[in-house]
Amino acid sequence: MSTTATVNNVLEIIGQLNIEEQSMIAEIVANRVREERRKELKRSVDISRKEYRNGKTESGSVDDFLKAIDAE
């Protein structure tokens, strides 16, 4: 059996904890969010590097980029 918690339910439960426990949960959640963002960034960088190695991207200046957009 799967239980789905809503944000409101979670906040209500957290609200029943003492301030130290609430602070600890806030820190844990913040750390988890940062870690997930790092993972997403790493995946994006890995994809970009692979595309660059495979010749699917080009390098250039911002001016080159803007000229290419205008040419389309």
PDB file of N, H, CA, C and O in Angstrom:
ATOM      1  N   MET A   1       0.843  -1.189   0.000  1.00  0.00           N
ATOM      2  CA  MET A   1       0.000   0.000   0.000  1.00  0.00           C
ATOM      3  C   MET A   1       0.877   1.237   0.000  1.00  0.00           C
ATOM      4  O   MET A   1       1.801   1.353   0.806  1.00  0.00           O
ATOM      5  N   SER A   2       0.591   2.153  -0.896  1.00  0.00           N
ATOM      6  H   SER A   2      -0.159   2.059  -1.551  1.00  0.00           H
ATOM      7  CA  SER A   2       1.374   3.371  -1.030  1.00  0.00           C
ATOM      8  C   SER A   2       0.635   4.534  -0.383  1.00  0.00           C
ATOM      9  O   SER A   2      -0.572   4.697  -0.563  1.00  0.00           O
ATOM     10  N   THR A   3       1.371   5.336   0.369  1.00  0.00           N
ATOM     11  H   THR A   3       2.352   5.204   0.516  1.00  0.00           H
ATOM     12  CA  THR A   3       0.793   6.514   1.011  1.00  0.00           C
ATOM     13  C   THR A   3       1.341   7.757   0.344  1.00  0.00           C
ATOM     14  O   THR A   3       2.554   7.914   0.209  1.00  0.00           O
ATOM     15  N   THR A   4       0.457   8.634  -0.069  1.00  0.00           N
ATOM     16  H   THR A   4      -0.529   8.506   0.042  1.00  0.00           H
ATOM     17  CA  THR A   4       0.869   9.885  -0.682  1.00  0.00           C
ATOM     18  C   THR A   4       0.678  11.002   0.332  1.00  0.00           C
ATOM     19  O   THR A   4      -0.421  11.216   0.845  1.00  0.00           O
ATOM     20  N   ALA A   5       1.776  11.717   0.616  1.00  0.00           N
ATOM     21  H   ALA A   5       2.669  11.544   0.199  1.00  0.00           H
ATOM     22  CA  ALA A   5       1.722  12.838   1.554  1.00  0.00           C
ATOM     23  C   ALA A   5       1.642  14.131   0.756  1.00  0.00           C
ATOM     24  O   ALA A   5       2.390  14.327  -0.202  1.00  0.00           O
ATOM     25  N   THR A   6       0.756  14.985   1.145  1.00  0.00           N
ATOM     26  H   THR A   6       0.148  14.826   1.923  1.00  0.00           H
ATOM     27  CA  THR A   6       0.687  16.295   0.511  1.00  0.00           C
ATOM     28  C   THR A   6       1.626  17.242   1.249  1.00  0.00           C
ATOM     29  O   THR A   6       2.019  16.984   2.386  1.00  0.00           O
ATOM     30  N   VAL A   7       1.970  18.312   0.605  1.00  0.00           N
ATOM     31  H   VAL A   7       1.650  18.522  -0.319  1.00  0.00           H
ATOM     32  CA  VAL A   7       2.841  19.307   1.230  1.00  0.00           C
ATOM     33  C   VAL A   7       2.208  19.799   2.520  1.00  0.00           C
ATOM     34  O   VAL A   7       2.896  19.961   3.528  1.00  0.00           O
ATOM     35  N   ASN A   8       0.915  20.035   2.499  1.00  0.00           N
ATOM     36  H   ASN A   8       0.355  19.903   1.680  1.00  0.00           H
ATOM     37  CA  ASN A   8       0.241  20.532   3.686  1.00  0.00           C
ATOM     38  C   ASN A   8       0.338  19.529   4.841  1.00  0.00           C
ATOM     39  O   ASN A   8       0.571  19.918   5.986  1.00  0.00           O
ATOM     40  N   ASN A   9       0.157  18.226   4.535  1.00  0.00           N
ATOM     41  H   ASN A   9      -0.032  17.910   3.605  1.00  0.00           H
ATOM     42  CA  ASN A   9       0.284  17.202   5.569  1.00  0.00           C
ATOM     43  C   ASN A   9       1.684  17.201   6.170  1.00  0.00           C
ATOM     44  O   ASN A   9       1.850  17.133   7.388  1.00  0.00           O
ATOM     45  N   VAL A  10       2.669  17.276   5.318  1.00  0.00           N
ATOM     46  H   VAL A  10       2.535  17.331   4.328  1.00  0.00           H
ATOM     47  CA  VAL A  10       4.056  17.278   5.788  1.00  0.00           C
ATOM     48  C   VAL A  10       4.314  18.491   6.664  1.00  0.00           C
ATOM     49  O   VAL A  10       4.929  18.368   7.723  1.00  0.00           O
ATOM     50  N   LEU A  11       3.854  19.658   6.239  1.00  0.00           N
ATOM     51  H   LEU A  11       3.354  19.758   5.379  1.00  0.00           H
ATOM     52  CA  LEU A  11       4.061  20.878   7.021  1.00  0.00           C
ATOM     53  C   LEU A  11       3.350  20.817   8.371  1.00  0.00           C
ATOM     54  O   LEU A  11       3.868  21.304   9.376  1.00  0.00           O
ATOM     55  N   GLU A  12       2.177  20.223   8.388  1.00  0.00           N
ATOM     56  H   GLU A  12       1.756  19.827   7.572  1.00  0.00           H
ATOM     57  CA  GLU A  12       1.462  20.070   9.657  1.00  0.00           C
ATOM     58  C   GLU A  12       2.249  19.189  10.627  1.00  0.00           C
ATOM     59  O   GLU A  12       2.356  19.497  11.814  1.00  0.00           O
ATOM     60  N   ILE A  13       2.794  18.093  10.109  1.00  0.00           N
ATOM     61  H   ILE A  13       2.707  17.843   9.145  1.00  0.00           H
ATOM     62  CA  ILE A  13       3.584  17.191  10.959  1.00  0.00           C
ATOM     63  C   ILE A  13       4.836  17.891  11.457  1.00  0.00           C
ATOM     64  O   ILE A  13       5.172  17.810  12.638  1.00  0.00           O
ATOM     65  N   ILE A  14       5.531  18.583  10.551  1.00  0.00           N
ATOM     66  H   ILE A  14       5.258  18.649   9.591  1.00  0.00           H
ATOM     67  CA  ILE A  14       6.742  19.302  10.946  1.00  0.00           C
ATOM     68  C   ILE A  14       6.417  20.366  11.982  1.00  0.00           C
ATOM     69  O   ILE A  14       7.203  20.601  12.901  1.00  0.00           O
ATOM     70  N   GLY A  15       5.274  21.005  11.841  1.00  0.00           N
ATOM     71  H   GLY A  15       4.636  20.814  11.095  1.00  0.00           H
ATOM     72  CA  GLY A  15       4.863  22.039  12.788  1.00  0.00           C
ATOM     73  C   GLY A  15       4.670  21.522  14.203  1.00  0.00           C
ATOM     74  O   GLY A  15       4.692  22.302  15.155  1.00  0.00           O
ATOM     75  N   GLN A  16       4.483  20.235  14.353  1.00  0.00           N
ATOM     76  H   GLN A  16       4.466  19.601  13.580  1.00  0.00           H
ATOM     77  CA  GLN A  16       4.306  19.640  15.677  1.00  0.00           C
ATOM     78  C   GLN A  16       5.642  19.328  16.368  1.00  0.00           C
ATOM     79  O   GLN A  16       5.673  18.996  17.553  1.00  0.00           O
ATOM     80  N   LEU A  17       6.734  19.439  15.618  1.00  0.00           N
ATOM     81  H   LEU A  17       6.709  19.709  14.655  1.00  0.00           H
ATOM     82  CA  LEU A  17       8.056  19.170  16.185  1.00  0.00           C
ATOM     83  C   LEU A  17       8.596  20.400  16.900  1.00  0.00           C
ATOM     84  O   LEU A  17       8.123  21.517  16.693  1.00  0.00           O
ATOM     85  N   ASN A  18       9.598  20.171  17.746  1.00  0.00           N
ATOM     86  H   ASN A  18       9.983  19.264  17.914  1.00  0.00           H
ATOM     87  CA  ASN A  18      10.217  21.319  18.408  1.00  0.00           C
ATOM     88  C   ASN A  18      11.119  22.054  17.407  1.00  0.00           C
ATOM     89  O   ASN A  18      11.409  21.541  16.326  1.00  0.00           O
ATOM     90  N   ILE A  19      11.551  23.239  17.775  1.00  0.00           N
ATOM     91  H   ILE A  19      11.316  23.656  18.653  1.00  0.00           H
ATOM     92  CA  ILE A  19      12.287  24.109  16.859  1.00  0.00           C
ATOM     93  C   ILE A  19      13.601  23.478  16.390  1.00  0.00           C
ATOM     94  O   ILE A  19      14.001  23.669  15.241  1.00  0.00           O
ATOM     95  N   GLU A  20      14.274  22.732  17.265  1.00  0.00           N
ATOM     96  H   GLU A  20      13.950  22.577  18.199  1.00  0.00           H
ATOM     97  CA  GLU A  20      15.533  22.096  16.878  1.00  0.00           C
ATOM     98  C   GLU A  20      15.285  21.039  15.800  1.00  0.00           C
ATOM     99  O   GLU A  20      16.041  20.938  14.833  1.00  0.00           O
ATOM    100  N   GLU A  21      14.224  20.257  15.974  1.00  0.00           N
ATOM    101  H   GLU A  21      13.610  20.338  16.759  1.00  0.00           H
ATOM    102  CA  GLU A  21      13.904  19.236  14.982  1.00  0.00           C
ATOM    103  C   GLU A  21      13.470  19.872  13.659  1.00  0.00           C
ATOM    104  O   GLU A  21      13.823  19.380  12.586  1.00  0.00           O
ATOM    105  N   GLN A  22      12.708  20.959  13.736  1.00  0.00           N
ATOM    106  H   GLN A  22      12.421  21.358  14.607  1.00  0.00           H
ATOM    107  CA  GLN A  22      12.309  21.666  12.520  1.00  0.00           C
ATOM    108  C   GLN A  22      13.530  22.206  11.786  1.00  0.00           C
ATOM    109  O   GLN A  22      13.612  22.122  10.560  1.00  0.00           O
ATOM    110  N   SER A  23      14.465  22.753  12.528  1.00  0.00           N
ATOM    111  H   SER A  23      14.398  22.821  13.524  1.00  0.00           H
ATOM    112  CA  SER A  23      15.688  23.285  11.945  1.00  0.00           C
ATOM    113  C   SER A  23      16.495  22.174  11.284  1.00  0.00           C
ATOM    114  O   SER A  23      17.040  22.359  10.195  1.00  0.00           O
ATOM    115  N   MET A  24      16.570  21.027  11.940  1.00  0.00           N
ATOM    116  H   MET A  24      16.127  20.877  12.823  1.00  0.00           H
ATOM    117  CA  MET A  24      17.305  19.892  11.394  1.00  0.00           C
ATOM    118  C   MET A  24      16.663  19.428  10.086  1.00  0.00           C
ATOM    119  O   MET A  24      17.367  19.146   9.116  1.00  0.00           O
ATOM    120  N   ILE A  25      15.341  19.349  10.054  1.00  0.00           N
ATOM    121  H   ILE A  25      14.769  19.578  10.842  1.00  0.00           H
ATOM    122  CA  ILE A  25      14.640  18.937   8.839  1.00  0.00           C
ATOM    123  C   ILE A  25      14.872  19.949   7.721  1.00  0.00           C
ATOM    124  O   ILE A  25      15.100  19.566   6.574  1.00  0.00           O
ATOM    125  N   ALA A  26      14.817  21.231   8.047  1.00  0.00           N
ATOM    126  H   ALA A  26      14.632  21.543   8.979  1.00  0.00           H
ATOM    127  CA  ALA A  26      15.052  22.270   7.045  1.00  0.00           C
ATOM    128  C   ALA A  26      16.448  22.123   6.440  1.00  0.00           C
ATOM    129  O   ALA A  26      16.620  22.263   5.229  1.00  0.00           O
ATOM    130  N   GLU A  27      17.433  21.845   7.273  1.00  0.00           N
ATOM    131  H   GLU A  27      17.294  21.731   8.256  1.00  0.00           H
ATOM    132  CA  GLU A  27      18.801  21.681   6.789  1.00  0.00           C
ATOM    133  C   GLU A  27      18.928  20.437   5.911  1.00  0.00           C
ATOM    134  O   GLU A  27      19.579  20.476   4.867  1.00  0.00           O
ATOM    135  N   ILE A  28      18.313  19.345   6.329  1.00  0.00           N
ATOM    136  H   ILE A  28      17.784  19.314   7.177  1.00  0.00           H
ATOM    137  CA  ILE A  28      18.356  18.109   5.545  1.00  0.00           C
ATOM    138  C   ILE A  28      17.717  18.307   4.179  1.00  0.00           C
ATOM    139  O   ILE A  28      18.272  17.891   3.162  1.00  0.00           O
ATOM    140  N   VAL A  29      16.551  18.942   4.157  1.00  0.00           N
ATOM    141  H   VAL A  29      16.100  19.280   4.983  1.00  0.00           H
ATOM    142  CA  VAL A  29      15.848  19.173   2.891  1.00  0.00           C
ATOM    143  C   VAL A  29      16.676  20.095   1.991  1.00  0.00           C
ATOM    144  O   VAL A  29      16.801  19.837   0.793  1.00  0.00           O
ATOM    145  N   ALA A  30      17.233  21.148   2.546  1.00  0.00           N
ATOM    146  H   ALA A  30      17.132  21.357   3.518  1.00  0.00           H
ATOM    147  CA  ALA A  30      18.058  22.071   1.759  1.00  0.00           C
ATOM    148  C   ALA A  30      19.260  21.342   1.167  1.00  0.00           C
ATOM    149  O   ALA A  30      19.604  21.560   0.006  1.00  0.00           O
ATOM    150  N   ASN A  31      19.899  20.482   1.952  1.00  0.00           N
ATOM    151  H   ASN A  31      19.619  20.304   2.896  1.00  0.00           H
ATOM    152  CA  ASN A  31      21.034  19.712   1.443  1.00  0.00           C
ATOM    153  C   ASN A  31      20.616  18.773   0.326  1.00  0.00           C
ATOM    154  O   ASN A  31      21.331  18.635  -0.666  1.00  0.00           O
ATOM    155  N   ARG A  32      19.480  18.132   0.472  1.00  0.00           N
ATOM    156  H   ARG A  32      18.899  18.244   1.278  1.00  0.00           H
ATOM    157  CA  ARG A  32      18.991  17.219  -0.566  1.00  0.00           C
ATOM    158  C   ARG A  32      18.666  17.964  -1.854  1.00  0.00           C
ATOM    159  O   ARG A  32      18.953  17.476  -2.947  1.00  0.00           O
ATOM    160  N   VAL A  33      18.071  19.135  -1.729  1.00  0.00           N
ATOM    161  H   VAL A  33      17.838  19.532  -0.841  1.00  0.00           H
ATOM    162  CA  VAL A  33      17.753  19.933  -2.913  1.00  0.00           C
ATOM    163  C   VAL A  33      19.036  20.350  -3.624  1.00  0.00           C
ATOM    164  O   VAL A  33      19.127  20.255  -4.847  1.00  0.00           O
ATOM    165  N   ARG A  34      20.035  20.815  -2.854  1.00  0.00           N
ATOM    166  H   ARG A  34      19.960  20.893  -1.860  1.00  0.00           H
ATOM    167  CA  ARG A  34      21.316  21.195  -3.456  1.00  0.00           C
ATOM    168  C   ARG A  34      21.948  20.009  -4.172  1.00  0.00           C
ATOM    169  O   ARG A  34      22.467  20.163  -5.277  1.00  0.00           O
ATOM    170  N   GLU A  35      21.911  18.836  -3.564  1.00  0.00           N
ATOM    171  H   GLU A  35      21.489  18.711  -2.667  1.00  0.00           H
ATOM    172  CA  GLU A  35      22.505  17.646  -4.168  1.00  0.00           C
ATOM    173  C   GLU A  35      21.785  17.273  -5.465  1.00  0.00           C
ATOM    174  O   GLU A  35      22.436  16.912  -6.446  1.00  0.00           O
ATOM    175  N   GLU A  36      20.473  17.352  -5.484  1.00  0.00           N
ATOM    176  H   GLU A  36      19.944  17.645  -4.687  1.00  0.00           H
ATOM    177  CA  GLU A  36      19.723  17.041  -6.705  1.00  0.00           C
ATOM    178  C   GLU A  36      20.041  18.045  -7.804  1.00  0.00           C
ATOM    179  O   GLU A  36      20.152  17.674  -8.973  1.00  0.00           O
ATOM    180  N   ARG A  37      20.186  19.314  -7.437  1.00  0.00           N
ATOM    181  H   ARG A  37      20.096  19.616  -6.488  1.00  0.00           H
ATOM    182  CA  ARG A  37      20.551  20.330  -8.443  1.00  0.00           C
ATOM    183  C   ARG A  37      21.941  20.067  -8.988  1.00  0.00           C
ATOM    184  O   ARG A  37      22.180  20.238 -10.184  1.00  0.00           O
ATOM    185  N   ARG A  38      22.862  19.652  -8.128  1.00  0.00           N
ATOM    186  H   ARG A  38      22.667  19.512  -7.157  1.00  0.00           H
ATOM    187  CA  ARG A  38      24.214  19.295  -8.592  1.00  0.00           C
ATOM    188  C   ARG A  38      24.147  18.143  -9.580  1.00  0.00           C
ATOM    189  O   ARG A  38      24.817  18.166 -10.612  1.00  0.00           O
ATOM    190  N   LYS A  39      23.341  17.133  -9.267  1.00  0.00           N
ATOM    191  H   LYS A  39      22.796  17.114  -8.429  1.00  0.00           H
ATOM    192  CA  LYS A  39      23.199  15.981 -10.161  1.00  0.00           C
ATOM    193  C   LYS A  39      22.635  16.406 -11.510  1.00  0.00           C
ATOM    194  O   LYS A  39      23.113  15.959 -12.553  1.00  0.00           O
ATOM    195  N   GLU A  40      21.617  17.272 -11.495  1.00  0.00           N
ATOM    196  H   GLU A  40      21.229  17.635 -10.648  1.00  0.00           H
ATOM    197  CA  GLU A  40      21.040  17.763 -12.747  1.00  0.00           C
ATOM    198  C   GLU A  40      22.063  18.539 -13.557  1.00  0.00           C
ATOM    199  O   GLU A  40      22.151  18.370 -14.774  1.00  0.00           O
ATOM    200  N   LEU A  41      22.832  19.384 -12.899  1.00  0.00           N
ATOM    201  H   LEU A  41      22.761  19.522 -11.911  1.00  0.00           H
ATOM    202  CA  LEU A  41      23.859  20.161 -13.580  1.00  0.00           C
ATOM    203  C   LEU A  41      24.916  19.242 -14.178  1.00  0.00           C
ATOM    204  O   LEU A  41      25.343  19.447 -15.314  1.00  0.00           O
ATOM    205  N   LYS A  42      25.340  18.232 -13.425  1.00  0.00           N
ATOM    206  H   LYS A  42      24.993  18.065 -12.503  1.00  0.00           H
ATOM    207  CA  LYS A  42      26.335  17.281 -13.928  1.00  0.00           C
ATOM    208  C   LYS A  42      25.814  16.548 -15.156  1.00  0.00           C
ATOM    209  O   LYS A  42      26.545  16.372 -16.131  1.00  0.00           O
ATOM    210  N   ARG A  43      24.546  16.116 -15.116  1.00  0.00           N
ATOM    211  H   ARG A  43      23.953  16.259 -14.324  1.00  0.00           H
ATOM    212  CA  ARG A  43      23.961  15.447 -16.284  1.00  0.00           C
ATOM    213  C   ARG A  43      23.975  16.374 -17.495  1.00  0.00           C
ATOM    214  O   ARG A  43      24.301  15.951 -18.605  1.00  0.00           O
ATOM    215  N   SER A  44      23.624  17.628 -17.279  1.00  0.00           N
ATOM    216  H   SER A  44      23.360  17.971 -16.378  1.00  0.00           H
ATOM    217  CA  SER A  44      23.603  18.591 -18.368  1.00  0.00           C
ATOM    218  C   SER A  44      25.002  18.813 -18.938  1.00  0.00           C
ATOM    219  O   SER A  44      25.181  18.858 -20.155  1.00  0.00           O
ATOM    220  N   VAL A  45      25.980  18.951 -18.066  1.00  0.00           N
ATOM    221  H   VAL A  45      25.835  18.915 -17.078  1.00  0.00           H
ATOM    222  CA  VAL A  45      27.363  19.144 -18.507  1.00  0.00           C
ATOM    223  C   VAL A  45      27.852  17.914 -19.260  1.00  0.00           C
ATOM    224  O   VAL A  45      28.508  18.039 -20.294  1.00  0.00           O
ATOM    225  N   ASP A  46      27.536  16.722 -18.747  1.00  0.00           N
ATOM    226  H   ASP A  46      27.003  16.621 -17.907  1.00  0.00           H
ATOM    227  CA  ASP A  46      27.948  15.483 -19.416  1.00  0.00           C
ATOM    228  C   ASP A  46      27.362  15.395 -20.825  1.00  0.00           C
ATOM    229  O   ASP A  46      28.056  15.009 -21.766  1.00  0.00           O
ATOM    230  N   ILE A  47      26.081  15.755 -20.968  1.00  0.00           N
ATOM    231  H   ILE A  47      25.518  16.068 -20.204  1.00  0.00           H
ATOM    232  CA  ILE A  47      25.441  15.738 -22.281  1.00  0.00           C
ATOM    233  C   ILE A  47      26.109  16.750 -23.205  1.00  0.00           C
ATOM    234  O   ILE A  47      26.385  16.451 -24.367  1.00  0.00           O
ATOM    235  N   SER A  48      26.369  17.947 -22.686  1.00  0.00           N
ATOM    236  H   SER A  48      26.146  18.190 -21.742  1.00  0.00           H
ATOM    237  CA  SER A  48      27.003  18.995 -23.497  1.00  0.00           C
ATOM    238  C   SER A  48      28.392  18.575 -23.939  1.00  0.00           C
ATOM    239  O   SER A  48      28.768  18.794 -25.091  1.00  0.00           O
ATOM    240  N   ARG A  49      29.155  17.977 -23.046  1.00  0.00           N
ATOM    241  H   ARG A  49      28.850  17.798 -22.111  1.00  0.00           H
ATOM    242  CA  ARG A  49      30.505  17.511 -23.406  1.00  0.00           C
ATOM    243  C   ARG A  49      30.446  16.429 -24.469  1.00  0.00           C
ATOM    244  O   ARG A  49      31.248  16.432 -25.403  1.00  0.00           O
ATOM    245  N   LYS A  50      29.509  15.508 -24.339  1.00  0.00           N
ATOM    246  H   LYS A  50      28.858  15.506 -23.580  1.00  0.00           H
ATOM    247  CA  LYS A  50      29.366  14.434 -25.320  1.00  0.00           C
ATOM    248  C   LYS A  50      29.003  15.013 -26.683  1.00  0.00           C
ATOM    249  O   LYS A  50      29.571  14.612 -27.699  1.00  0.00           O
ATOM    250  N   GLU A  51      28.064  15.951 -26.708  1.00  0.00           N
ATOM    251  H   GLU A  51      27.603  16.276 -25.882  1.00  0.00           H
ATOM    252  CA  GLU A  51      27.685  16.581 -27.964  1.00  0.00           C
ATOM    253  C   GLU A  51      28.854  17.344 -28.579  1.00  0.00           C
ATOM    254  O   GLU A  51      29.027  17.343 -29.797  1.00  0.00           O
ATOM    255  N   TYR A  52      29.647  17.987 -27.744  1.00  0.00           N
ATOM    256  H   TYR A  52      29.507  17.987 -26.754  1.00  0.00           H
ATOM    257  CA  TYR A  52      30.817  18.722 -28.243  1.00  0.00           C
ATOM    258  C   TYR A  52      31.829  17.751 -28.858  1.00  0.00           C
ATOM    259  O   TYR A  52      32.358  17.999 -29.942  1.00  0.00           O
ATOM    260  N   ARG A  53      32.095  16.638 -28.151  1.00  0.00           N
ATOM    261  H   ARG A  53      31.665  16.438 -27.270  1.00  0.00           H
ATOM    262  CA  ARG A  53      33.038  15.636 -28.669  1.00  0.00           C
ATOM    263  C   ARG A  53      32.548  15.029 -29.980  1.00  0.00           C
ATOM    264  O   ARG A  53      33.355  14.694 -30.848  1.00  0.00           O
ATOM    265  N   ASN A  54      31.245  14.886 -30.129  1.00  0.00           N
ATOM    266  H   ASN A  54      30.590  15.157 -29.424  1.00  0.00           H
ATOM    267  CA  ASN A  54      30.669  14.292 -31.335  1.00  0.00           C
ATOM    268  C   ASN A  54      30.446  15.318 -32.450  1.00  0.00           C
ATOM    269  O   ASN A  54      29.876  14.995 -33.492  1.00  0.00           O
ATOM    270  N   GLY A  55      30.896  16.544 -32.226  1.00  0.00           N
ATOM    271  H   GLY A  55      31.359  16.806 -31.380  1.00  0.00           H
ATOM    272  CA  GLY A  55      30.793  17.575 -33.249  1.00  0.00           C
ATOM    273  C   GLY A  55      29.384  18.115 -33.445  1.00  0.00           C
ATOM    274  O   GLY A  55      29.079  18.687 -34.492  1.00  0.00           O
ATOM    275  N   LYS A  56      28.542  17.943 -32.469  1.00  0.00           N
ATOM    276  H   LYS A  56      28.790  17.478 -31.619  1.00  0.00           H
ATOM    277  CA  LYS A  56      27.167  18.429 -32.588  1.00  0.00           C
ATOM    278  C   LYS A  56      27.013  19.865 -32.118  1.00  0.00           C
ATOM    279  O   LYS A  56      25.918  20.424 -32.189  1.00  0.00           O
ATOM    280  N   THR A  57      28.085  20.467 -31.643  1.00  0.00           N
ATOM    281  H   THR A  57      28.974  20.013 -31.586  1.00  0.00           H
ATOM    282  CA  THR A  57      28.036  21.853 -31.197  1.00  0.00           C
ATOM    283  C   THR A  57      29.166  22.627 -31.854  1.00  0.00           C
ATOM    284  O   THR A  57      30.104  22.050 -32.405  1.00  0.00           O
ATOM    285  N   GLU A  58      29.056  23.915 -31.786  1.00  0.00           N
ATOM    286  H   GLU A  58      28.294  24.384 -31.339  1.00  0.00           H
ATOM    287  CA  GLU A  58      30.099  24.784 -32.319  1.00  0.00           C
ATOM    288  C   GLU A  58      30.525  25.747 -31.230  1.00  0.00           C
ATOM    289  O   GLU A  58      29.772  26.030 -30.298  1.00  0.00           O
ATOM    290  N   SER A  59      31.730  26.239 -31.359  1.00  0.00           N
ATOM    291  H   SER A  59      32.342  26.009 -32.116  1.00  0.00           H
ATOM    292  CA  SER A  59      32.181  27.256 -30.412  1.00  0.00           C
ATOM    293  C   SER A  59      32.238  28.590 -31.143  1.00  0.00           C
ATOM    294  O   SER A  59      32.339  28.640 -32.369  1.00  0.00           O
ATOM    295  N   GLY A  60      32.172  29.648 -30.383  1.00  0.00           N
ATOM    296  H   GLY A  60      32.089  29.607 -29.388  1.00  0.00           H
ATOM    297  CA  GLY A  60      32.220  30.974 -30.970  1.00  0.00           C
ATOM    298  C   GLY A  60      31.899  32.018 -29.922  1.00  0.00           C
ATOM    299  O   GLY A  60      31.649  31.708 -28.758  1.00  0.00           O
ATOM    300  N   SER A  61      31.913  33.245 -30.360  1.00  0.00           N
ATOM    301  H   SER A  61      32.117  33.498 -31.306  1.00  0.00           H
ATOM    302  CA  SER A  61      31.629  34.354 -29.451  1.00  0.00           C
ATOM    303  C   SER A  61      30.124  34.598 -29.383  1.00  0.00           C
ATOM    304  O   SER A  61      29.344  33.994 -30.119  1.00  0.00           O
ATOM    305  N   VAL A  62      29.746  35.481 -28.498  1.00  0.00           N
ATOM    306  H   VAL A  62      30.380  35.972 -27.900  1.00  0.00           H
ATOM    307  CA  VAL A  62      28.343  35.874 -28.402  1.00  0.00           C
ATOM    308  C   VAL A  62      27.911  36.536 -29.706  1.00  0.00           C
ATOM    309  O   VAL A  62      26.795  36.319 -30.178  1.00  0.00           O
ATOM    310  N   ASP A  63      28.789  37.336 -30.280  1.00  0.00           N
ATOM    311  H   ASP A  63      29.695  37.512 -29.896  1.00  0.00           H
ATOM    312  CA  ASP A  63      28.469  37.982 -31.566  1.00  0.00           C
ATOM    313  C   ASP A  63      28.213  36.945 -32.651  1.00  0.00           C
ATOM    314  O   ASP A  63      27.286  37.091 -33.448  1.00  0.00           O
ATOM    315  N   ASP A  64      29.047  35.883 -32.683  1.00  0.00           N
ATOM    316  H   ASP A  64      29.800  35.765 -32.036  1.00  0.00           H
ATOM    317  CA  ASP A  64      28.837  34.800 -33.654  1.00  0.00           C
ATOM    318  C   ASP A  64      27.465  34.163 -33.452  1.00  0.00           C
ATOM    319  O   ASP A  64      26.755  33.870 -34.414  1.00  0.00           O
ATOM    320  N   PHE A  65      27.109  33.957 -32.199  1.00  0.00           N
ATOM    321  H   PHE A  65      27.685  34.196 -31.418  1.00  0.00           H
ATOM    322  CA  PHE A  65      25.815  33.352 -31.870  1.00  0.00           C
ATOM    323  C   PHE A  65      24.666  34.238 -32.355  1.00  0.00           C
ATOM    324  O   PHE A  65      23.718  33.755 -32.974  1.00  0.00           O
ATOM    325  N   LEU A  66      24.760  35.515 -32.072  1.00  0.00           N
ATOM    326  H   LEU A  66      25.530  35.907 -31.569  1.00  0.00           H
ATOM    327  CA  LEU A  66      23.706  36.444 -32.473  1.00  0.00           C
ATOM    328  C   LEU A  66      23.594  36.544 -33.989  1.00  0.00           C
ATOM    329  O   LEU A  66      22.491  36.641 -34.526  1.00  0.00           O
ATOM    330  N   LYS A  67      24.725  36.520 -34.678  1.00  0.00           N
ATOM    331  H   LYS A  67      25.621  36.441 -34.242  1.00  0.00           H
ATOM    332  CA  LYS A  67      24.704  36.561 -36.148  1.00  0.00           C
ATOM    333  C   LYS A  67      24.041  35.294 -36.697  1.00  0.00           C
ATOM    334  O   LYS A  67      23.283  35.356 -37.666  1.00  0.00           O
ATOM    335  N   ALA A  68      24.323  34.168 -36.088  1.00  0.00           N
ATOM    336  H   ALA A  68      24.939  34.118 -35.302  1.00  0.00           H
ATOM    337  CA  ALA A  68      23.726  32.907 -36.537  1.00  0.00           C
ATOM    338  C   ALA A  68      22.217  32.929 -36.342  1.00  0.00           C
ATOM    339  O   ALA A  68      21.472  32.421 -37.180  1.00  0.00           O
ATOM    340  N   ILE A  69      21.767  33.513 -35.244  1.00  0.00           N
ATOM    341  H   ILE A  69      22.372  33.926 -34.563  1.00  0.00           H
ATOM    342  CA  ILE A  69      20.325  33.611 -34.994  1.00  0.00           C
ATOM    343  C   ILE A  69      19.672  34.533 -36.038  1.00  0.00           C
ATOM    344  O   ILE A  69      18.606  34.220 -36.570  1.00  0.00           O
ATOM    345  N   ASP A  70      20.315  35.657 -36.320  1.00  0.00           N
ATOM    346  H   ASP A  70      21.180  35.911 -35.888  1.00  0.00           H
ATOM    347  CA  ASP A  70      19.777  36.609 -37.296  1.00  0.00           C
ATOM    348  C   ASP A  70      19.716  36.002 -38.689  1.00  0.00           C
ATOM    349  O   ASP A  70      18.837  36.345 -39.480  1.00  0.00           O
ATOM    350  N   ALA A  71      20.648  35.098 -38.994  1.00  0.00           N
ATOM    351  H   ALA A  71      21.361  34.819 -38.351  1.00  0.00           H
ATOM    352  CA  ALA A  71      20.709  34.486 -40.317  1.00  0.00           C
ATOM    353  C   ALA A  71      19.590  33.468 -40.535  1.00  0.00           C
ATOM    354  O   ALA A  71      19.286  33.113 -41.674  1.00  0.00           O
ATOM    355  N   GLU A  72      18.986  33.006 -39.465  1.00  0.00           N
ATOM    356  H   GLU A  72      19.232  33.294 -38.539  1.00  0.00           H
ATOM    357  CA  GLU A  72      17.919  31.987 -39.601  1.00  0.00           C
ATOM    358  C   GLU A  72      16.642  32.539 -40.064  1.00  0.00           C
ATOM    359  O   GLU A  72      15.670  31.800 -40.220  1.00  0.00           O
TER     360      GLU A  72
END
